[in-house]
């Protein structure tokens, strides 16, 4: 049976007219990477709507690999987020529904943190091939963290691979907003594909052990 990958992205938000995570997720939809078919899901920048949509897709698709994507306007490289926390906290910056989360636990009674299950070997392999990828331990407490927490939790509870990548502004987006940190869109796409490809290769070598 063919393996299944779920890649999620976000719609535009906070005045940014383009979100590379949405475009990359949509572009990967239907592609087959190392024998795994990619299914894409674009989420609203809304805590109350995004998490139920994600949960429904995880329960229906039951993917062996889940990769969340989000825009990080200050990032300089594609960033693998190593940790997500059970907390939504953005009282000063409402989401697209106008909702302001204030010290809101995402999983009452659950673990306060979950770690990525993207293997560091995959990150090293992509760096060795020249792709602009790094790691971080601070995903923040906005929507990206909420989705990362849900993905990490799913992966740990279902013996799956799950992780979240923050994407830097693309060249055009950086020019529009006067940002100096930028990565070409094509290179972001190829970096995401590399992470998926190397992760699945490692999964083939050691099934159930990643």
Backbone as a ProteinNet text record, in pm:
[ID]
protein_1_A
[PRIMARY]
XXXXXXXXXXXXXXXXXXXXXXXXXXXXXXXXXXXXXXXXXXXXXXXXXXXXXXXXXXXXXXXXXXXXXXXXXXXXXXXXXXXXXXXXXXXXXXXXXXXXXXXXXXXXXXXXXXXXXXXXXXXXXXXXXXXXXXXXXXXXXXXXXXXXXXXXXXXXXXXXXXXXXXXXXXXXXXXXXXXXXXXXXXXXXXXXXXXXXXXXXXXXXXXXXX
[TERTIARY]
84.4	0	88.2	49.5	126.4	118.8	231.8	234.1	164.7	129.4	56.2	130.1	142.5	201.4	96.7	82.9	-1.2	89	77.4	150.2	48.8	66.7	-25.7	43.7	-34.5	11.4	-94.5	-67	-161.1	-198	-318.1	-360.6	-284.6	-305.7	-239.1	-287.4	-204.3	-239	-160.3	-210.7	-141.3	-85.9	-157.2	-114.6	-14.9	34.1	125.1	41.9	64.8	-22.7	1.6	107.4	141.1	199.8	155.5	210.1	274	406	470.6	427.1	383.9	340.8	216.2	127.2	7.2	44.1	132.6	171	246.2	339	416.9	328.5	239.3	148.3	64.7	9.1	-74.4	7.1	131.6	216.7	252.9	271.3	309.6	192	70.9	-46.8	-48.6	-59	-65	69.6	179.5	311.4	343.2	429.3	473.6	623	657.6	795.7	838.7	935.6	985.9	873.5	775.1	665.5	551.4	556.9	452.1	378.1	246.5	168.1	137.6	157.2	136.1	-8.5	-68.7	-199.9	-179.9	-238.4	-215.6	-341.7	-319.3	-427.6	-385.2	-464.5	-436.8	-531.8	-476.2	-553.1	-577.8	-691.9	-714.1	-629.2	-593.1	-516.1	-615.6	-672.8	-777.7	-763.5	-741.7	-724.5	-849.1	-964	-1088.7	-1128	-1082.2	-1118.6	-1008.9	-882.3	-772.6	-756	-760.1	-731.8	-837.2	-968.6	-1066.3	-1050.1	-1016.5	-995.9	-877.3	-768.5	-649.4	-678.5	-744.9	-777	-860.6	-958.5	-1043.5	-962.1	-870.3	-789.2	-693	-637	-547.9	-623.7	-742.5	-821.3	-868.6	-897.7	-948.6	-835.7	-728.5	-619.1	-524.3	-503.2	-407	-270.5	-209	-80.7	33.1	129.7	250.4	350.6	339.2	426.1	339.5	361.2	289.3	391	378.1	469.7	388.8	397.1	331.2	426.5	371.8	450.9	386.8	470.3	419	521.3	473.9	562.2	615.7	745.7	809	879.6	821.7	875.9	1020.3	1069.4	1206.9	1305.8	1256.8	1345.8	1437.6	1557.8	1653	1677.1	1633.6	1643.5	1515.7	1493.3	1386.7	1423.5	1331.9	1364.4	1278.7	1344.4	1274.2	1252.6	1127.2	1095.5	1102.3	1191.1	1217.2	1113.7	1047.6	956.9	832	716.4	592.1	531.2	466.2	413.4	260.8	201.9	56.4	6.1	27.3	-12.5	-36.6	-151.5	-180.8	-185.6	-101.4	-93	-56.7	-156.9	-132.3	-237.3	-235.3	-336.3	-326.7	-209.4	-190.2	-202.7	-205.4	-210	-319.6	-441.9	-552.7	-533	-594.1	-590.4	-691.1	-708.5	-791.5	-939.8	-980	-1117.5	-1132.5	-1022.7	-1026.9	-1010.4	-981.4	-968.7	-829.6	-823.5	-697.8	-683.4	-596.9	-574.6	-485.9	-521	-445.4	-419.5	-296.5	-255.8	-353	-387.6	-484.8	-413	-438.6	-379.7	-445.4	-363.7	-414.9	-462.9	-410.7	-445	-450.5	-566.6	-581.7	-553	-460.4	-425.9	-321.8	-286.2	-186.8	-46.9	47.9	186.1	199.1	282.8	303.3	386.8	470.4	551.6	555.2	567.5	596.9	711.7	798	912.2	885.3	958.8	946.7	990.5	936.7	984.7	1054.1	1081.2	1167	1309.3	1371.5	1505.1	1610.1	1699.2	1807.2	1896.7	1900.7	1979.3	1927.8	1797.2	1739.2	1780.3	1782.5	1825.2	1972.1	2055.2	2197.6	2217.3	2141	2155	2121.3	2015.9	1976.3	2075.7	2126.6	2230.6	2354.3	2388.1	2504.8	2489.8	2365.7	2340.2	2324.7	2345.6	2343.8	2211.6	2115.2	1986	1989.3	1920.1	1922.6	1826	1870	1783.1	1856.7	1784.1	1839.4	1733.3	1760.3	1665.1	1642.5	1531.9	1498.5	1422.9	1433.1	1358.8	1251.9	1218.2	1119.2	1025	917.6	820.3	724.3	727.2	634.5	507.6	406.8	279.7	159.8	183.6	74.9	22.4	-37.8	-103	-5.2	115.2	211.8	242	256.9	282.4	164.8	42.8	-75	-82.7	-55.6	-57	61.2	178.4	294.7	268.4	205.3	174.3	80.4	-22.1	-115.5	-47.2	43	115	210.9	286.4	380	305	194.3	115	62.6	9.5	-38.6	74.3	191.1	303.5	345.4	352.7	395.3	291.2	165.4	60.3	27.1	75.2	38.8	160.1	276	398.7	423.2	403.7	420.8	536.8	572.5	671	595.4	625.9	557.9	648.8	635.9	716	661.6	725.5	680.8	801.2	786.5	890.8	842.9	923.4	898	972.2	905.8	962.9	995.1	1110.2	1141.6	1060.6	1059.4	990.9	1053.3	971.1	1022.3	1076.3	1145.9	1209.2	1107.5	998.9	897.5	833	804.2	741.2	834.3	962.7	1059.8	1067.8	1066.6	1072.4	948.9	833.9	710.6	711.1	770.4	762.3	893.4	989.1	1113.6	1198	1192.7	1268.4	1400.3	1502.1	1632.2	1657.7	1581	1596.4	1503.3	1557.3	1476.3	1536.6	1448.2	1487.5	1398.1	1452.3	1368.3	1263.9	1147	1037.6	1073.6	1140.6	1176.2	1269.3	1358.4	1453	1382.8	1284.2	1205	1133.4	1073.9	1004.8	1100.6	1217.1	1311.6	1365.7	1378.1	1424	1319.6	1193.1	1086.1	1082.3	1096.8	1098.6	1215.9	1330.4	1447.2	1420.4	1362.9	1331.1	1236.9	1135.5	1043	1115.1	1192.1	1259.9	1356.7	1438.4	1537	1469.7	1361.6	1287.6	1228.2	1168.1	1106.2	1212	1326.3	1434.3	1479.3	1491.9	1529.7	1420.2	1297.4	1184	1187.2	1223.8	1234.9	1346.4	1456.2	1570.2	1542.2	1465.2	1440.6	1294.1	1203.5	1060.6	1026.7	949.2	905.7	1008.2	1129.1	1234.5	1267.8	1207.1	1238.4	1158.9
-119.7	0	125	223.8	346.5	426.5	481.6	563.1	697	762.8	888.5	996.8	1112.3	1230.1	1339.9	1407.3	1526.2	1647	1744.6	1870.4	1981.7	2059.6	2169.4	2303.4	2401.4	2539.2	2630.9	2760.2	2859.7	2958.4	3015.8	3124.2	3251.8	3356.6	3483.9	3539.9	3623.4	3678.3	3806	3886.4	4003.3	4097.6	4110.7	4204.7	4150.8	4029.2	3968.6	3913.2	3966.8	3933.3	3794.8	3730	3597.5	3514.3	3390.2	3299.5	3181.1	3169.8	3059.9	2922.8	2911.7	2780.2	2731.7	2823.9	2786.9	2738.8	2813.6	2778.5	2646.6	2625.7	2502	2382.1	2394.3	2283.5	2248.7	2350.2	2325.4	2266.9	2312.6	2262.4	2115.2	2075.2	1936.7	1840.2	1891.9	1804.7	1709.6	1580.6	1479.4	1425.9	1492.5	1441.6	1314.9	1231.9	1110.3	1124.9	1115.2	1129.7	1001.1	932.7	807.4	707.8	702.5	606.6	653.4	776.1	830.4	941.7	933.4	1035.8	1150.1	1271.9	1390.9	1439.4	1465.1	1529.1	1663.4	1768.7	1900.8	1952.9	2039.5	2101.7	2243.8	2342	2482	2526.5	2574.1	2605.2	2755.2	2792.7	2934.1	2976.3	3103.6	3155.6	3188.2	3081.9	3090.1	2972.1	2998.6	2890.1	2803.6	2866.2	2792.6	2709.4	2749	2673.7	2578.6	2620	2541.2	2406.1	2402.3	2277	2169.2	2200.9	2097.1	2045.4	2135.4	2092.5	1998.3	2034.3	1949.2	1814.1	1814.2	1689.1	1597.3	1653.3	1572.6	1508	1584.1	1528.8	1421.9	1441.4	1340.9	1211	1222	1102.9	1030.3	1105.8	1045.3	986.3	1062.5	1020.3	922.1	939.7	857.9	853.7	969.5	973.7	917	859.3	811.8	925.2	1031.7	1148.3	1273.3	1365.4	1493	1605.2	1703.1	1816.2	1945	2024.7	2154.4	2262.9	2362.1	2474.1	2605	2704.3	2835.9	2943.1	3064.4	3177.7	3237.9	3259.9	3331.5	3453.4	3572.4	3690.2	3723.3	3679.5	3711.3	3598.5	3484.8	3370.7	3398.5	3342.2	3355.4	3224	3114.1	2983.2	2905.2	2800.1	2706.5	2644.7	2650.9	2617	2502.4	2394.9	2282.8	2317.9	2324.6	2356.3	2227.6	2226.7	2104.7	2078	2183.1	2169.5	2254.4	2201.9	2278.7	2265.1	2370.7	2372.4	2378.8	2328.9	2327.1	2462.4	2563.7	2697.8	2786	2850.2	2955.7	3086.5	3180.7	3306.3	3418.2	3494.6	3609.3	3717.6	3770.7	3870.1	4001.8	4031.9	4160.6	4153.1	4032	4016.1	3915	3960.7	3867.6	3786.9	3668.2	3589.4	3646.8	3579.6	3635.2	3639.6	3574.2	3584.2	3691.6	3758.7	3859	3801.4	3672.5	3606.5	3630.4	3659.6	3682	3575.6	3480.2	3375.7	3430	3397.1	3446.2	3329.8	3278.4	3167.5	3049.2	3014.2	2907.1	2774.9	2675.4	2543.6	2478.5	2411.5	2342.9	2202.3	2144.7	2006.8	1996.9	2022.5	2014	1871.4	1857.1	1724.8	1652.8	1706.8	1642.1	1692.8	1645.8	1689.6	1837.6	1907.7	2049.9	2071.8	1976.7	1989.6	1856.9	1867.5	1752.7	1791.8	1697.1	1723	1673.7	1731.6	1688.5	1543.3	1477.2	1343.2	1343.1	1461.9	1469.6	1436.9	1336.5	1297.6	1401.9	1426.2	1521.8	1476.4	1345.7	1295	1351.5	1370.1	1428.1	1573.8	1646.3	1786.4	1794.8	1709.1	1709.4	1676.3	1579.4	1539.8	1655.1	1728.7	1841.1	1956.2	1980.8	2083.4	2045.4	1916.6	1870.8	1886	1891.2	1909.6	2056.5	2143.9	2286.5	2356.6	2289.5	2353.7	2441	2555.4	2647.5	2603.9	2514.8	2462.1	2464.7	2499.2	2503.3	2453.4	2466.2	2421.4	2533.1	2522.3	2620.8	2550.7	2608.3	2554	2651.4	2751.5	2850.8	2880.1	2803.1	2820.3	2934.9	2989.6	3094.8	3038.5	3122.4	3077.4	3121.6	3140.4	3179.3	3053.5	3068.9	2956.7	2849.3	2888.3	2787.5	2690.1	2742.1	2654.6	2561.9	2614.1	2531.1	2414.6	2443.2	2337	2242.6	2297.8	2212.9	2118.5	2169.6	2086.2	1972.3	2002.8	1899.2	1794.4	1838.6	1745.2	1658.9	1720.2	1643.7	1542	1584.7	1494.6	1376.4	1404.8	1296.7	1198.2	1250.9	1164	1074.5	1130.4	1051.4	945.8	974.6	881.7	778.4	799.4	710	650.4	652.9	596.4	649.7	780.7	845.4	944.5	1001	1107.8	1239.3	1333.4	1461.7	1574.8	1687.9	1803.4	1928.7	2040.7	2170.7	2250.4	2316.4	2399.3	2543.5	2636.6	2777.6	2819.5	2898.9	2942	3090.9	3131.9	3275	3342.8	3475.1	3546.2	3513.6	3503.6	3487	3620.8	3618.2	3739.4	3850.2	3819.1	3920.5	3973.1	3884.1	3925.7	4015.7	3982.6	4065	4204.3	4212.7	4343.2	4425.9	4363.6	4436.3	4496.5	4425.6	4466.8	4522.9	4545.6	4606.7	4518.6	4388	4293.2	4258.6	4233.3	4199	4048.8	3973.9	3827.4	3767.9	3691.3	3638.4	3509.8	3420.9	3298.1	3280.9	3251.1	3232.5	3122.2	3143.8	3049.2	2909.7	2901.5	2770.3	2695.5	2770.9	2707.2	2660.4	2736.2	2690.8	2560.4	2554.7	2432.5	2314.6	2333.3	2222.5	2180.5	2273.8	2240.2	2155.8	2194.1	2115.5	1975.2	1965.1	1834	1750.7	1814.7	1741.8	1685.1	1765.3	1717.1	1597.4	1606.4	1494	1371.7	1392.8	1281.2	1209.5	1287.8	1226	1159.6	1217.9	1156.7	1022.9	1018.6	894.4	788.1	829	732.2	669.7	751.5	698.7	609.4	644.3	562.3	425.5	422.3	295.3	208.4	273.3	197.9	140.9	216.1	174.1	195.6	119	137.8	118.2	214.9	204.5	247.2	289.8	323.4	472.1	551.7	694.6	766.4
0	0	0	-78.6	-88.8	41	83.4	203.2	181.4	291.7	284.6	363.9	301.7	365.3	367.2	480.7	488.3	507.3	417.6	428.6	448.8	555.6	582.2	561.9	520.2	509.7	568.2	565.2	615.9	506.5	519.7	432.6	470.2	393.6	420.8	554.8	616.7	747.2	772.8	863.7	918.7	811.7	702.4	599.6	500.1	519.1	421.7	306.5	186.8	73.1	16.2	61.5	7.4	119.7	128.4	228.7	156.6	160	87.2	134.9	260.5	309.3	235.9	201.9	126.5	-13.6	-79.3	-216.2	-220.4	-127.8	-127.8	-98.7	-0.7	28.8	-93.9	-159.8	-277.9	-391.8	-407.6	-515.6	-496.2	-371.2	-342.5	-349.6	-347.4	-344.2	-463.5	-436	-540.6	-585.3	-547.1	-583.9	-504.4	-561.5	-494.7	-465.2	-338	-293.2	-225	-284.4	-228.5	-198.8	-289.3	-274.3	-185.8	-134.9	-48.9	-123.3	-128.2	-196.4	-100.5	-149.6	-68.1	-80.3	33.6	41.8	110.5	56.1	113.8	181.5	277.8	353.2	386.5	345.5	376.8	486.7	596.3	715.4	729.1	786	816.6	935.9	940.9	1054.6	1166	1218.8	1320.1	1414.2	1541.5	1638	1646.3	1650.2	1669	1548.2	1428.6	1308.6	1262.7	1276.5	1219.3	1287.1	1419.5	1489.2	1463.1	1464.2	1429.1	1286.4	1192.5	1053.8	1045.7	1111.4	1110.7	1174.5	1288.8	1357.1	1268.8	1199.8	1111.4	1000.1	940.1	831.8	882.8	999.9	1056.8	1084.6	1139.7	1171.3	1046.5	940.5	816.7	732.7	714.6	626.9	694.9	825.2	900.5	831.2	808.9	737.2	821.1	752	820.1	841.8	762.2	773.9	767.2	861.3	862.5	872.8	785.2	786.6	779.7	886.8	888.1	841.1	770.1	719.5	761.7	790.7	824.7	793	770	740.6	869.6	874.6	985.2	926.1	937.1	868.8	904.2	1020.4	1059.5	1031	983.9	958.9	840.3	845	735.9	662.2	721.9	658.8	688.3	612.9	647.7	782.5	877.1	1015.6	1067	1108.1	1171.1	1318.2	1359.5	1498.2	1581.2	1678.9	1754.8	1862.9	1912.8	2026.1	2002.7	2043.4	2046	2184.6	2230.7	2366.5	2365.6	2473.4	2486.6	2536.2	2454.7	2495.5	2373.6	2371.5	2274.4	2351.4	2310.9	2384.7	2288.1	2246.8	2159.7	2189.2	2311.5	2351.1	2275.4	2219	2151.9	2000.3	1944.4	1799.6	1764.6	1742.9	1718.1	1591.1	1587.8	1464.7	1365.2	1253.2	1146.2	1181.8	1289.4	1338.5	1445.3	1476.4	1581.2	1720.8	1729.9	1860.1	1917.7	2047.7	2117.5	2227.4	2205.8	2306.3	2417	2540.7	2655.3	2750.9	2750.5	2836.5	2826.8	2704.4	2679.7	2653.3	2737.7	2715.2	2594.2	2514.1	2396.7	2428.8	2535.9	2571.3	2722.8	2779.7	2924.6	2971.7	3062.5	3113.1	3031.1	2913.8	2829.1	2858.9	2781.4	2798	2764.4	2840.5	2813.6	2687.3	2649.3	2528.3	2452.8	2322.3	2236.6	2144.9	2115.8	2028.9	1887.5	1792.8	1654.6	1640.1	1539	1505.3	1369	1316.4	1198.3	1242.6	1185.3	1231.6	1197.4	1291.6	1266.9	1152.2	1128.1	1015.2	882.8	873.3	752	736.9	849.9	847.5	804	862.7	826.4	678.4	628.9	488.8	396.1	427.1	341.6	351.9	471.7	486.4	406.7	410	336	185.8	139.2	-3.8	-40.4	56.8	28.1	47.6	103.5	125.1	251	248.7	363.2	473.2	558.1	662.9	796.1	902	1035.7	1134.5	1264.7	1365.8	1467.4	1540.1	1642.5	1755.1	1875.4	1989.9	2036.5	1955.7	1996.3	1881.2	1871.8	1764.8	1793.2	1916.8	1954.1	2014.9	2030.3	2090.8	2007.1	1877.1	1786.4	1716.3	1602.4	1534.1	1489.2	1449.2	1405.7	1519.6	1640	1753.5	1779.2	1769.2	1793.9	1695.8	1568.5	1467.5	1488	1520.6	1546.8	1664	1768.7	1884.8	1845.5	1766.8	1723.9	1636.5	1548.7	1461.7	1542.8	1632.2	1715.9	1801.5	1859.1	1943.7	1862.4	1743.4	1656.8	1626.4	1592.3	1555.8	1671.3	1790.8	1906.7	1944.2	1923	1964.3	1856.7	1735.1	1624.7	1554.2	1620.6	1563.6	1422.7	1407.9	1278.1	1286.5	1172.9	1167.3	1154.6	1240	1234.2	1274.3	1206.2	1239.9	1175.6	1208.7	1158.4	1111.2	995.2	938.1	926.9	975	948.9	822.6	739.5	612.5	617.5	564.3	557.1	447.3	446.5	338.1	202.9	102.6	-33.3	-83	-194.8	-246.8	-270.2	-338.5	-367.9	-240.4	-146.7	-21.3	58.2	60.9	132.2	71.5	-60.6	-126	-93.8	-90.2	-61.1	78.8	173.7	313.5	367.1	280.3	322.4	412.6	390.9	472	401.9	480.3	421.8	420	497.4	499	395.4	305.8	196.5	141	96	28.4	-93.7	-210.8	-329.5	-306.8	-362.5	-342.2	-391.3	-506.5	-560.5	-466.2	-398.3	-307.4	-179.9	-134.1	-19.1	-53.2	-172.3	-215	-219.3	-279.8	-291	-154.1	-62.3	72.7	145	133.4	194.5	135.2	3.6	-61.1	-13.7	8.2	57.7	196.7	285.3	420	412.9	329.1	313.8	257.5	153.9	87	181.4	253.3	342.6	461.9	509.7	621	580.3	462.1	416.2	387.5	336.2	313.5	444.8	547.4	679.3	735.7	709.1	755	687.8	559.7	488.7	548.1	587.7	642.2	780.8	859.2	998.4	1032	971.1	996.9	1144.1	1197.8	1336.4	1438.3	1394.5	1489.8	1493.6	1403.8	1402.4	1510.1
[MASK]
++++++++++++++++++++++++++++++++++++++++++++++++++++++++++++++++++++++++++++++++++++++++++++++++++++++++++++++++++++++++++++++++++++++++++++++++++++++++++++++++++++++++++++++++++++++++++++++++++++++++++++++++++

